[in-house]
Amino acid sequence: MWGSMSSAASDASDIEAGISAEDEIKRVLECQNNYYKVLRLDKLDAADRSNADVKRAYYKLARVIHPDKCSHPSASDAMGVAASAHSTLSDSTRRAAYDLYASQVDVDDAGAETYAQWESKGGANWKHLPPWLVRGLNHRCVGPILKFFLLIAAVVAGALALALGIAYFAVHMTLWVACFAGCGGRCWPRYGEGARAHARRMERFGRARMAWEAEASYARGRGEDPPEFSAFVSAWMENNNPEEEEEEADGGEEDGGEEKGWKKKTGGGIHSPPGPGVGSTSKKPPPGPRRSTTYGATTTT
């Protein structure tokens, strides 16, 4: 009851003010690109257009042109323009973007580009900028200066990226040509012997890590602290020289292939027979009690 009475009172006040729904719909559709005129905020200074003023002007207009209260065939279109104006001007970031749009487009021209079209062409990117930057770009005096410096910064950044790309390509190609001219690409990390050496190093590191994991698991089982990883791997690498392993493998062939066969079965990794040093190999499988190897020292358990 009270709602209907207040609605009637507001309608009466609007009628007393001389606001006609048909005239308001016509006015809104004629100036639909100028959101400040749509909400009758164009006479206020930019600093005085608060969110409360936007909200008050929107509800005052909606009471007149809303399709539920007005049977005009264009009421829905006019209400859509008013709602768009309210949602844009009530948000500080979107309002700053709209102000930038209004500075680039003649919003009083009915045939001008609409704000939605401007957004779809890239204007929406301005929403992600800080409001102060958008306001600065929209300023009559500061805007051109700020745009000039932004353009200079973009040109410098592009030139720097291009120069770094050319320098990298030149150095890379120079080293590549020199490598292939000198050694046929064997030293190049991505090709030939360089790639094979890298693969061997990674394979040895994997074996060293497996040896450390086995030793750490064994130490934890005995209630001891596991060996330090980097020191263990360094000692393992030092005591497991690939050249020595190849020599031992050749010697194993002369002795009937026993050692080579043992390495082939175990992979020469953590299951290879321990000897002096961390993870070192001997020529025969380990008989007798288990031996624990830590930092180059062995203990019998």
PEFEN-V583860 format. One record per residue. N is the residue number from 1. RES is the residue in one letter. PHI is phi in radians with two decimals (* if undefined). D_LAST is the distance of its C-alpha to the last C-alpha in Angstrom with 1 decimal. Layout:
N_RES_PHI_D_LAST + N_RES_PHI_D_LAST
//
This chain:
1_M_*_95.4 + 2_W_-1.12_94.6 + 3_G_-1.12_92.7 + 4_S_-1.17_95.8 + 5_M_-1.16_98.0 + 6_S_-1.16_95.8 + 7_S_-1.12_95.7 + 8_A_-1.12_99.4 + 9_A_-1.12_99.9 + 10_S_-1.16_97.6 + 11_D_-1.11_99.5 + 12_A_-1.12_102.8 + 13_S_-1.12_101.6 + 14_D_-1.15_100.7 + 15_I_-1.15_104.0 + 16_E_-1.11_105.8 + 17_A_-1.31_104.0 + 18_G_1.44_105.5 + 19_I_-1.56_102.2 + 20_S_-1.76_102.9 + 21_A_-1.08_100.1 + 22_E_-1.13_101.7 + 23_D_-1.15_102.1 + 24_E_-1.17_98.6 + 25_I_-1.11_97.1 + 26_K_-1.10_99.3 + 27_R_-1.13_98.3 + 28_V_-1.11_94.5 + 29_L_-1.25_94.6 + 30_E_-1.29_96.7 + 31_C_-1.98_94.2 + 32_Q_-1.15_91.0 + 33_N_-1.45_89.2 + 34_N_-1.76_90.1 + 35_Y_-1.13_88.0 + 36_Y_-1.22_89.6 + 37_K_-1.25_93.0 + 38_V_-1.02_91.8 + 39_L_-1.67_90.9 + 40_R_1.03_93.8 + 41_L_-1.91_91.5 + 42_D_-1.23_92.9 + 43_K_-1.47_95.3 + 44_L_-1.56_92.5 + 45_D_-1.20_90.7 + 46_A_-1.05_87.1 + 47_A_-1.26_85.9 + 48_D_-1.65_87.8 + 49_R_-1.53_86.4 + 50_S_-1.48_83.8 + 51_N_-1.11_81.9 + 52_A_-1.15_84.2 + 53_D_-1.13_87.2 + 54_V_-1.10_85.7 + 55_K_-1.13_84.9 + 56_R_-1.13_88.4 + 57_A_-1.18_90.1 + 58_Y_-1.16_88.2 + 59_Y_-1.18_89.0 + 60_K_-1.15_92.6 + 61_L_-1.27_92.8 + 62_A_-1.15_90.9 + 63_R_-1.11_93.4 + 64_V_-1.69_96.1 + 65_I_-1.85_94.7 + 66_H_-1.10_92.1 + 67_P_-1.01_92.8 + 68_D_-1.24_92.9 + 69_K_-1.96_95.8 + 70_C_-2.29_97.4 + 71_S_-1.65_98.7 + 72_H_-1.13_99.1 + 73_P_-1.11_97.6 + 74_S_-1.74_95.7 + 75_A_-1.12_94.3 + 76_S_-1.13_90.8 + 77_D_-1.14_90.7 + 78_A_-1.15_91.8 + 79_M_-1.16_89.4 + 80_G_-1.11_86.5 + 81_V_-1.13_87.6 + 82_A_-1.11_87.8 + 83_A_-1.13_84.3 + 84_S_-1.13_82.9 + 85_A_-1.11_84.6 + 86_H_-1.15_83.3 + 87_S_-1.16_79.6 + 88_T_-1.38_79.8 + 89_L_-1.38_81.6 + 90_S_-1.46_79.7 + 91_D_-1.91_76.4 + 92_S_-1.11_76.2 + 93_T_-1.19_74.1 + 94_R_-1.19_76.2 + 95_R_-1.16_79.4 + 96_A_-1.10_78.4 + 97_A_-1.16_77.8 + 98_Y_-1.16_81.2 + 99_D_-1.06_82.8 + 100_L_-1.15_81.5 + 101_Y_-1.07_82.8 + 102_A_-1.15_86.2 + 103_S_-1.37_86.3 + 104_Q_-1.78_85.9 + 105_V_-2.18_88.0 + 106_D_-1.36_91.5 + 107_V_-1.25_90.8 + 108_D_-1.47_94.5 + 109_D_-1.52_95.1 + 110_A_-1.12_95.0 + 111_G_-1.62_93.9 + 112_A_-1.32_91.1 + 113_E_-1.13_87.4 + 114_T_-1.35_86.1 + 115_Y_-1.13_83.1 + 116_A_-1.13_81.1 + 117_Q_-1.15_81.9 + 118_W_-1.10_80.9 + 119_E_-1.13_77.6 + 120_S_-1.16_76.9 + 121_K_-1.56_77.5 + 122_G_2.12_74.8 + 123_G_-1.15_76.3 + 124_A_-1.14_73.6 + 125_N_-1.13_71.2 + 126_W_-1.17_73.1 + 127_K_-1.13_71.8 + 128_H_-1.47_68.3 + 129_L_-1.48_69.7 + 130_P_-1.08_70.1 + 131_P_-1.01_73.5 + 132_W_-1.12_74.4 + 133_L_-1.23_73.8 + 134_V_-1.13_76.0 + 135_R_-1.13_78.7 + 136_G_-1.13_78.5 + 137_L_-1.17_79.0 + 138_N_-1.49_81.8 + 139_H_-1.23_83.6 + 140_R_-1.16_86.7 + 141_C_-1.63_86.1 + 142_V_-1.33_82.3 + 143_G_-0.97_81.6 + 144_P_-1.06_82.8 + 145_I_-1.16_81.1 + 146_L_-1.13_77.8 + 147_K_-1.11_78.0 + 148_F_-1.10_78.8 + 149_F_-1.19_75.7 + 150_L_-1.13_73.5 + 151_L_-1.14_74.9 + 152_I_-1.08_74.2 + 153_A_-1.10_70.6 + 154_A_-1.15_70.1 + 155_V_-1.14_71.6 + 156_V_-1.12_69.5 + 157_A_-1.11_66.3 + 158_G_-1.13_67.2 + 159_A_-1.14_68.1 + 160_L_-1.13_64.8 + 161_A_-1.10_62.8 + 162_L_-1.14_64.9 + 163_A_-1.13_64.4 + 164_L_-1.14_60.6 + 165_G_-1.11_60.5 + 166_I_-1.14_62.7 + 167_A_-1.12_60.6 + 168_Y_-1.09_57.4 + 169_F_-1.11_58.9 + 170_A_-1.13_60.4 + 171_V_-1.14_57.2 + 172_H_-1.07_55.2 + 173_M_-1.20_57.7 + 174_T_-1.10_58.1 + 175_L_-1.15_54.4 + 176_W_-1.13_54.2 + 177_V_-1.16_57.2 + 178_A_-1.11_56.0 + 179_C_-1.14_52.6 + 180_F_-1.23_54.1 + 181_A_-1.30_56.7 + 182_G_-1.53_54.2 + 183_C_-2.22_51.2 + 184_G_1.29_52.3 + 185_G_1.53_50.1 + 186_R_-1.21_46.7 + 187_C_-1.57_45.9 + 188_W_-1.30_47.1 + 189_P_-1.03_44.2 + 190_R_-1.63_45.9 + 191_Y_-2.32_46.9 + 192_G_0.95_45.9 + 193_E_-1.12_43.1 + 194_G_-1.05_42.6 + 195_A_-1.16_41.8 + 196_R_-1.18_39.5 + 197_A_-1.11_37.6 + 198_H_-1.11_37.3 + 199_A_-1.12_35.9 + 200_R_-1.15_33.3 + 201_R_-1.08_32.2 + 202_M_-1.14_32.0 + 203_E_-1.16_30.0 + 204_R_-1.17_27.5 + 205_F_-1.12_27.3 + 206_G_-1.09_26.7 + 207_R_-1.14_23.7 + 208_A_-1.11_22.3 + 209_R_-1.15_22.8 + 210_M_-1.10_21.1 + 211_A_-1.12_18.0 + 212_W_-1.14_18.2 + 213_E_-1.08_18.7 + 214_A_-1.15_15.6 + 215_E_-1.15_13.5 + 216_A_-1.15_15.6 + 217_S_-1.11_15.1 + 218_Y_-1.16_11.3 + 219_A_-1.17_11.8 + 220_R_-1.14_14.5 + 221_G_-1.10_12.7 + 222_R_-1.60_10.5 + 223_G_1.39_13.8 + 224_E_-1.85_13.6 + 225_D_-1.31_16.4 + 226_P_-1.21_16.4 + 227_P_-1.16_17.2 + 228_E_-1.18_20.9 + 229_F_-1.10_22.4 + 230_S_-1.13_24.9 + 231_A_-1.17_22.8 + 232_F_-1.11_20.0 + 233_V_-1.12_22.7 + 234_S_-1.07_24.5 + 235_A_-1.16_21.5 + 236_W_-1.12_20.9 + 237_M_-1.09_24.6 + 238_E_-1.21_24.7 + 239_N_-1.55_22.0 + 240_N_-2.14_23.3 + 241_N_-1.32_26.9 + 242_P_-1.03_29.0 + 243_E_-1.15_31.0 + 244_E_-1.15_28.1 + 245_E_-1.12_26.9 + 246_E_-1.15_30.4 + 247_E_-1.11_30.6 + 248_E_-1.15_27.3 + 249_A_-1.14_28.8 + 250_D_-1.12_32.0 + 251_G_-1.13_30.3 + 252_G_-1.14_28.5 + 253_E_-1.16_32.0 + 254_E_-1.16_33.2 + 255_D_-1.53_30.3 + 256_G_1.81_31.3 + 257_G_1.36_29.8 + 258_E_-1.13_26.3 + 259_E_-1.17_24.7 + 260_K_-1.10_27.4 + 261_G_-1.11_27.0 + 262_W_-1.09_23.2 + 263_K_-1.16_24.1 + 264_K_-1.13_26.9 + 265_K_-1.27_24.9 + 266_T_-1.66_22.2 + 267_G_1.42_24.5 + 268_G_1.15_22.5 + 269_G_-1.77_20.8 + 270_I_-1.28_17.4 + 271_H_-1.57_17.0 + 272_S_-1.24_17.8 + 273_P_-1.11_15.4 + 274_P_-1.31_13.6 + 275_G_-2.52_14.7 + 276_P_-1.14_15.8 + 277_G_1.58_16.6 + 278_V_-1.35_16.1 + 279_G_1.13_16.5 + 280_S_-1.35_18.0 + 281_T_-2.00_18.7 + 282_S_-2.13_18.8 + 283_K_-1.55_21.3 + 284_K_-2.35_19.3 + 285_P_-1.08_16.9 + 286_P_-1.28_13.2 + 287_P_-1.51_12.8 + 288_G_1.42_10.0 + 289_P_-1.18_6.4 + 290_R_-1.29_5.8 + 291_R_-2.06_6.0 + 292_S_-1.81_7.3 + 293_T_-1.99_10.8 + 294_T_-2.49_13.0 + 295_Y_0.98_16.5 + 296_G_1.49_16.2 + 297_A_-1.91_13.2 + 298_T_-2.07_9.8 + 299_T_-2.25_6.5 + 300_T_-1.70_3.8 + 301_T_-2.05_0.0
//
